[in-house]
């Protein structure tokens, strides 16, 4: 059987496992023959940016396209379940276009042999793809549009702080932040970061000043360009990839937007915040809050790069931490697989 082209995974440990998963084009073809018996597959395109579950775009001979996500590692099925729940509740988000769920099977008892989701592809292109072209959007209009969309997404409230993709609930938002950042501190100590103690002190100091959110809201947690679908006029057509979402402080999403948009386009930032404040009050010390949330975000990214031995990401996140914390530090004893800093 011919294996489907795999997304580019930089980490060596999981690459060997990916070579063994036996997800073939014939299995995907069989799945869609069952789902869409009157049609046949024209193309299967792997998403090279997927780093959690495998992700594919399936285009049929009638030009209809579908997304397919497959959890080849057992623990990742919870992320599929998290996304499934959001898509099944899309009527809760009437002002926002989410993908139509076509089929979900969260067991291995199916044609593919792995848990999977199939959903209708949202027409358009990712904002990331659009921005790689020479033309530039109206940043002010785009900022206002994304603020409206994010605010709409965050109108739904929840009873408890939780990370559905990890199948974990928390007693408080602070407990969630500790769970995300703490594992990285062990890494700092083991590999001799010059500022290992300072980093943990910074985290504890910021955590002590953080007020628990009075309302628990949806946090997409990956609200960045590749997950925002736009039309040819840069109007938002939809939002995808909810497998990493959590429930907690909605301002956490602003930290993601700050990293990917605010710093690159000041006009976008002004328009976004002006519109966003029509729906939510922003704290006076917003910049401090976003810096702290960015720290937690990248602590999780760095820990993941460490665990999965992703060399390129390992060193890129080192650079991010240096910039984020405003202090130069280095790893004295990096792991063997990471090599040396360039």
Secondary structure, DSSP 8 states (H G I E B T S, - for coil): --B--------HHHHHHHTTS--BHHHHHHHHHHHSTT--EEEEEE-TT--SSEEEEEEETTS-EEEEEEE-SGGGHHHHHHHHHHHHTGGG-TTS----EEEEE-SS-SSSSSEEEEEE--SSEEHHHHHTSS----HHHHHHHHHHHHHHHTT-EESSEEEGGGTEEESSHHHHHHHHHHHHHHHHHHTTBTTHHHHHHHHHHHHHH----SSEEEE-S--SGGGEEE-TT--EEEE---TT-EEE-TTHHHHHHIIIIITT-HHHHHHHHHHHTTTS---TTHHHHHHHHHHHHHHHHHHHHHHHT-HHHHHHHHHHHHHHHT----BSS--GGG----
